[in-house]
Amino acid sequence: MSPKYIEFLYQMIAFLFAISVHESAHAWTASRCGDPTARMLGRVSLNPIRHIDLFGTIILPLVAALSGIPLLGWAKPTPVDPRNFRHPMLDDILTSVAGPVSNFIVATGALLVLGGIALSSATGHSIVDGLPGGHAGAVSDSAFTPIAMLFYELMLINIVLAVFNLIPVPPLDGSHVLRHFLPGPVRMIFDRVGFFALLALVYLGGGLLWSVIRPVMNLYLFILGKF
């Protein structure tokens, strides 16, 4: 198998785990806040099959792999009924930010694992030192290499997923925070045109999007470089 497809395999594993954690966090938090809808549908689960969206989780990543563009995609949205929340505004915000927060936790955990590999030996340090180049350093026959590559992709994809979803554009998670502070008429417009704003952001504002994600990613890579 070529390095390109090996890298894509690691990315898909990391992606499926990342979206499963993200959607499970939404479902678990909603349940804790009084809405059992997602829990009753089995969405509090790390089984990616429960969160797969045919287009966003399967077709789009495959198109990305075949066309050579970065891996893109999403999961099936977690169903939430805000009418069941005990504190509607606060619980909606908590449920929304739970997904990105869970991704930051996973990204930080992956960073610590990579740091542990780097500190374990000179070989481990060599492997981790080469990760930003995408080839896990010069020591390809080490048992640490596939582990380091997987956790590196896990760190990057969770960062992208967390930061992207915190952007306050409907239907992203960050919009659920902003919309509660908007006047009624403005909120209605915000909800209606938000999806088109998201499409514009993704397809026309790629540079803007990465200008938001890159500083957070660079922070994690900076910390990784210190091990």
Summary of the structure (lengths in Angstrom):
residues: 227
radius of gyration: 18.8
end to end distance: 30.9
largest distance: 61.0
contacts: 710
relative contact order: 0.12
helix: 75%
strand: 0%
